[in-house]
Amino acid sequence: MNILFASSEVAPFAKTGGLADVSASLPAALGEIGCETKVILPFYKSVKNMGLAGLVPFAINEFNFFKYTELGIEYIFVINDRYYDRENLYGEPHGDYPDNEARFSYFSKAIVAFAAHTDRKTDIIHCNDWQTGLVPVYLKLQKKEIKTLFTIHNIGYQGLFKKDLLESLGIPRQFYNINGIEYYGKISFLKAGIVYSSAISTVSKGYAREILTPAFGCGMDGILGTRSSELYGIVNGVDYNLWDPARDKFIKENYGPENVDKKIECKKDLIKAVGLPAETIGRPLIGVISRLAHQKGIDLLAGAAKEIIDLGASIIILGTGDKKYNAICSDIAKKHPKYISSQITFNNALAHKVEAGSDMFAMPSRYEPCGLNQLYSMRYGTLPVARATGGLDDTIIDLYEDKDSGNGIKFPDATKDGLVNALRRAVELYKDKALWQRTQKRIMNLDFSWKTSALHYKELYQSLLNT
């Protein structure tokens, strides 16, 4: 099969969140099981600044591209400096870029142009999130017989724009209706992907169930319900080439299940790196790496800061996001400088240090399509403490329910008390050093690699080609 994997962000070229990690790892895993996979993304300023050697320019119709090959993966960059030569991917701290509809409709058109004119026939275009939602629409308009899989990584982001942009997007008015791309008087790129793709997937079975309900569907549960038989949940995996303490180049000391005691050196290094006092080494250290947003329950964490400190724990927060939550995290660190460090930035090297140096990892998300950090944490012997939702609920077994197979601690309700009670249980476990180390060794041996998930995608691709 010849797969074109279309994503608005792909690590290490451009990243704001987990989509970039998936878009880097899944194509590689697909290649290992016989799918010839090309990856297409915009040629952002972040890519330009990397100074990649070996870029090969080419053109198809009015679109210009670069081809770049690395580690056996062929990347196709869509060139348009007017749209992509900017400091950020989607907007500034105060809001989205006002021309995002033009930026990502152009991207979708370029995807279709490449897929239709490449040397080898494209069997499947695997589209990801609203930024590629118009791909199946443009395929339909151009009468191109190419199957599409549309993956929803987060249904809360829907690509909503004014309806009077239809003409500039090159979409006939008959597509603008309740069964098409219309959404409460606006155009929805996400809904376009849902309605016109050959099939839909999302990033865990739990989230696939949740988005069919009003509580989690963000207004799309009705239209998804009409396609529920074509909605699939496939959990994300981990690229252990990048996330494995035994070979992680960013951490102070490499370690594995056989010498997990070396993890203490990573904790010392992390404490020093973020400016917490040396005595933090004797306290359980809770790591948080997150987009700072309402979805992620950052307000719950901030509201519980004093109670968490009273449990005897310290906190390190790494991430950036909404201005409001950036300020909240900065404020709690200023109030409790001996116990909380807030690093309001994106820093990949520090993210690895947090995973390796923390004892626990908190994810108090109101909803979480899949989550990756709980999986990274297990490999690093860092116990995940998470809200039981979506992929977090799918991948974490509560230690208090099953001490032999448990790999974390879960709490049911997105409340401050729920989070504090879960962390209290984690701290109690931490005090039993023998049990804690046995748990660390067990969860470090769990396998959440991409191999199984990639096979599920391959089966799904094949089923689309057979229909």
C-alpha positions, 0 to 999 in steps of 0.5 A: 500500500502507498500511504500519504500521511498528512499532518499540520505538525510532525516532530522534529520539524514542527510541534505544539503537541502529541500530534507531532509525535504521532506523525513522526512515529506512526509512519515509521512503524507503518514502513516497518510492516510494509506500507510505503508511507510518505509524510506531507506537512507545511514548510514552516519557518521552524523547518526552514531554520533547521537548515536541512541538507538535501532538500529537492524542489519540485512543482505540481500545477501551481504548488511548490514542494520540497522532498526530503528523505531521512531514516527511510521516510520521505517527507514532502514539504508544502512551500508558501512563505506567505502562509507558513514563514511565521514564528508559530504554527497556528497563531500568537499567544493572544489568538489564532492567525486570522487567515488560518482558513486560507493557510490550511485550505491551501495545505489541503489543496496541495495534499490533493495535488501531490496525491493525484500526481505522484509517480506511484498511485496513492492508495490512502490519504491519512488525514489528521485533525481539522487542518486536513479536513478539507482534503476529502472535499477537494478530492470529491470536487476533483473527482479523484478516486483516492480513499481517505482516513480522517483521524480525530486527535482532539475533537475540541479543535474544529477549524471554525470559520465564517460562512462567507469564506466559501467562495475563497475556499473554492467550495460550492454552496451546496456543500454548506448544509446541515449534512455537509460542512455547515456548523451553527452558521459557520464552516467547520473543517473538522466536520468536513473531514467527518462527513466526507472521509472514507472512514474516521478514526480516533486515538483510543477506544475509550475516546471513540465511545466518548465522542459519540456522547453530548458530554464529550462530542463537543457538538459533533456527537450527532454527525458522528452518530450517523457514521458510528459504524465507520468510526474506529478507536486505535490507541497511540503508541510510543517510539521507544527509540526516543523515549527510553531511559536506557538510551535517552541522551537528554538525561543525567544517567541512563537506567533500566528496570535492572538498575532503577536505583540510578533514577535518583541521579536524574531526580537530582539533575532535574531539581538542579535544572529547575531551581528547586532546593536540594532538600526536594530530593527527599520529597516525592516529586510530581511531574507535569508536562502539558499544554496549559489549557482548561482541557488539561485540568491545569486549574485543578492542579493549581487549586490543589497546590497547597494540599499537594505540598501538605502531602509532602510532595513537590511539583514541576510543571513544564508547558505553555498554552493559554495566557490565563493558565500560563499566569496561573502556573507562574503564580503558584510557583511564585507563592510556593518557590520551595515546592513548585517550579513552573517552566512556561516554555516548550523544551524537549530536553527538559521534558525528558528530564522531567519524565526521568527525574519525577517520581509521579506524573499527574494528568488531571485532564477533563478529557484526554483522547489518548495521552502519551505522557502516561505511556512515557512515564511508565517506561521511565518508572514514573507512576502516572496519576490520571483522571479516568477518561479516554485513552488514560482510562484505556491504558492505566490499571489502578494499583489499588484495584490490582496490585499485581497488574496495576500501572498507575492510579486513576480518579473518576471525577475532574475535581480538585478533591479527586486529584488530591485523593489520588495523589495521596494514594500515590504518596502512600505507595511511595513510602513503601520503598520495596513495593514502589521499586517492584512497581517501577520495575514492572511498569518499565517492562510494559510494551506500548510500542507502535507495532500493534497499533500500526498493524491495526491501521494497516488492517483498516487501510486494507478494509477501505481498499476492499470497499 
